[in-house]
């Protein structure tokens, strides 16, 4: 372009014409708003689904189970409370170290746990990821950490399960039928096979530093062990005729049953194992049903409290 043409193109009138001819960038604003608001929409949708799922379960078998014989010992409720608070508390310890999340993050972690148990597996991780995306000033890229913590939770569960099988199998080997033994051995192979790829390709799978990965893995293992101990003491306080050691063994069996992948009905397997181990079939069945219903009731109370708090905060 010649100097004369360049000067002409820089005249104020030419600049105004060029600006008028340019596309209106305001049309892109809704797209930007959607990108900013999708975590809020996802979190709200999952909260609504959680409320619906909890009410459906509570008015199904939940209220009937709560009408069973209620434990009178207050220590049962103390131990149960510690057991119930365990998963979100240990998660808070993890993300407090990784992200320095405030105490208010416990609400999101409780919702994460409730969503995983009431809706479908890992829906809680989706909720927590959306919660973190709304707080980009706290963490710039939350996906990597949420993914790593989720995978390590599964790996820790598999590792603890395999360790418990190694400890419990010599004592319960004679109690298993040939079919149950084959199912158990097949489940062990599947559990080991599910964890092995994450160990082999750890450098490609995980985002956190190796030191943090080992620390998170240790916290997850501690969570599983503490949960088994607290629920065992809760059951002991409800049925003191059975020793704590026997309840601990039963809690281990409960953990094993929940992780075995080839067992079609894990609850039935655990119930049969428990009755075979300590007897008292009716009393034990009622205690297990009451524990499950009490967990569901705690979910309802917390979700109701969180929703009321959010509503009051929005009005203010």
N, C-alpha and C positions, 0 to 999 in steps of 0.2 A: 504494500500500500504506500502511495506517495505521501510526502509530508503534508501536502494540502488536504488530501483525503483524510489523513489521521486527525488533523485539526478540525475538519468539518465534523468528523464522527464524535469529537469530544465536546462539541457545542452543547449548551444546556438543553436546547430544544431537541437535539438528537437523542440525548440521554433520556429525556422524558418519554419520547416515542418508543424507545427500546424498552423502558420499564413497563409501559402500558401494553406492549406486545408480549411481554414475558408471561408464562403461565402463573396462575394464582396459586401460591404455595399454601394458602389457607385450606385448600382442599385436602391437604395431607394431615391436617390437625386431628380429625377423627381417628386416623390410623394410629397416631402417636398416643391418643387418649386410650385406645383399646389396648395397646402394648403396656401402658402403665396400670390399667385397671384390671387386666386379666387375673393377676394373683388374688385381688380382692374378690372378684366374681367366683373364682374356683374355691377359695376358702369359705365363702358364704354358702355356695352350693353343697359342699361337703358337710358343713355344719347342719344344714337343713336335712340332709340325708341321714346324718347321725341321729338327730332328734327323732325322725320317723322310724328308723331302725330300732332305737331304744324303746320307744313307746310300743312298737309291735311286739318286741320280745317281752317287755314287762307285762303287758296285758295278755300275753300268751301263757307260757309256763312259769314266768317269773313270779307273779303274785301267788300262784299256787304253791311254789316251792317255799316262799317266805312264810306261808301259813303252817309249815311243819314245826316240829319241836325246836324252839329257839334256845341256843346255849345261854345258860344263866351266868357263867363265869365272865366277869368283865375283862379278864386277861385274854379271853378269846378275841374280843373286839380290838384290844390293843395290838395283839400279834397280827390280826387280820389287817388292821390299818397300816402297819408297817409293811406287810406283804403287798397291799394295794398301792401304796405310795412308792414302792421300790422302782418300777420301770421308769416313770417320768423323772424321778429324782436322780437316778444314775445317768439318764440321758442329759439332764441339766448339768451334771458334773462334766460330762463330755463336751457339750457345746459351750459351757462356761469357759473351759480351757481353750477351745478352738476359736470361739467368736466373741467371748466376753459378753454373752447375752445377759440382760438384766433379769431380776427375779420375776418380772412379768412374763418372761419366756416360759415359765412353768405352765401357764395356761395353754399355750400352744402345744407344749409337750404332752399335757393331759389329753388334749383333743387328738393329737397324733396317735396316742395309745388307744383311745376309745374308737377312733375311726378304723384302726387296724383290726380291732376285735369285733366291731359291730358290722362294718360294711364288708370290706374285702381286703386281702393281704396287700400291704404297702400303699393303701389309700392314705394312710396316716403320713407316710413320707411325702406324698404329693401335697397334702395340706401343709405340712411343716415347710416344704420348699416354697410354697406360695407365700407363707407367712414371712419367710426370710427374704424373699424377693421384694416384699413391701418395705423392707428395712435395709435398703442398699447402702445406707450410711454405716450400718453395722458390719455388713459383709458384702463384698463386691460380687463374688461368684460363689453362691451357696451350693450349686449343684454337686460339685466334686466332693465336698465334705459330707453332704447328706447321703450321697451314693456310697461313699466309703464306710460311713457309720452303719448304714443299712446292711451292706455286704458283711461287714465284720460281726454284726449281731447274729447273722445266720451262721457264719463260720464258727463263732464262739459257741452257739447253741449245738452245732454238730460236734465240736470238739468235746464239750462237756458231756454230751450224750454218749459219745464213744468211750470217754473215760469212765462214766457211770456204768456202762455195760460191762467194761472190763472188771470193775469192782463187784458188780452184782451177779454176773453170770455164774461164777462158781457156786454161789449160794442158791440160785434159782434154777440151775441146770436140770435138776431132777424133777422140777415141777412143770416143765414144758413138754408138750406132746411133740412127736416128730414133725408134724405140720407146723406148729408154732415155732419150733426151732429153725426149720428151714426159712420161714418167713422172717425171723429175727436175723438170721445170717444174711439173707438177701437184702434186708433193710440196712444192715451195717455196710454192706458193699455199696449200696446206693448213697448213703450218707457220706461215706468216704469219697466216692466218685464225684459228688456234688461239690465238695470243698476243694478237691485236688486242683481243678483248673485255676482257681483264684490264687492258689499258692504258686503254681508254675508260672503264670503270666501276671504276677503281682505288679511288676513294673509298668505294665500296660493298663492294668485294671484300676489301680489305686492312684489317687491324686495327692494325698497327704504324705508328708515325710515319713520315713520308715519308723522313726522314734515315736511319732504320734500314732501310727498304726498299731504298734505294739501296746501302747498305753491304752488306746481305745479297746483293743481286744481284751486286755486285762480287766478293764472296767466292766465290759459285758460279761465276762466269766464271773466276776464278783457279784454282779446283779443276779445271775442265774442261781448261784450258790446261796446268796442271802434270801432270795425268794423261796427256795426249797426249805430253808431253815425256818423262816417265819411262818409259812403255811403249816409246816409240821408241828410247830408249837401251838398254833391256833387250833389245829385238830386235837392235839393232846389236851388243851384246856377245855375243849368241848366234850371229849370222851376220855377222862383221866385214867380209866381202867387199863387203857393200852399205853405202853411205855413210850417215851419220847423217841427212843432208838427205833422202835418199830414204825412210828409215824415218819421218822426221817427216811427209813427205807421205803416207805410207801410214797413219800414225796419224790424220791428218786424215781420210783416206778412211774409216777405221774409225768415226770419230765421226759422219761424215755418214751412213754406211750404217745406223748404229744409230738415227738420228733420222728417217729418211725414212718417212713413214706409208703410202705407197701401194705399197711394195715388199713382195711376199709373202714372199720368202726373203732376209732381210738378210745372213745368214752366207754364203750362196752368192754373193750380189752382191759382198760384200767379198773373198771368196776369189778370185773371177774377176778383180776389179780388181787385187788384190795380185799374182797370178801374171802378169797382163798387164803390170804395171808393172815388176817386178823379176825375173820368171822363177823358176827353181828350184822348180818346182811341188811335188814331193814333200817337199823339205826345208822349204819354207815352210808347207805344210799340217801337217807334224809339229810345227813350232814353234808355230803357232796352236793346235793341239790341246793341246800341252803347257802353253801359257800358260793356257788355259781350265781344264785339269785341275789345275794348280798352284793356281789361284784357288779351285777347289772344295776342294782339300785344306786350304788355309789356313782356309776356312770351317769344315771339320770339326774341325780342331785347336782353333780358337777356341771353337766351341760346346761341344766336349768339355771344354775347360779351364774355361769359365764354369760349366758344369753341375756339374763336380766341385767347384769353389770354392763354389757355392751349397749343395751337399750337405754339404760339410764345415762350412760356416758354420751350417747348420741343426742339425747334430748337436752343435756346440759350444754 
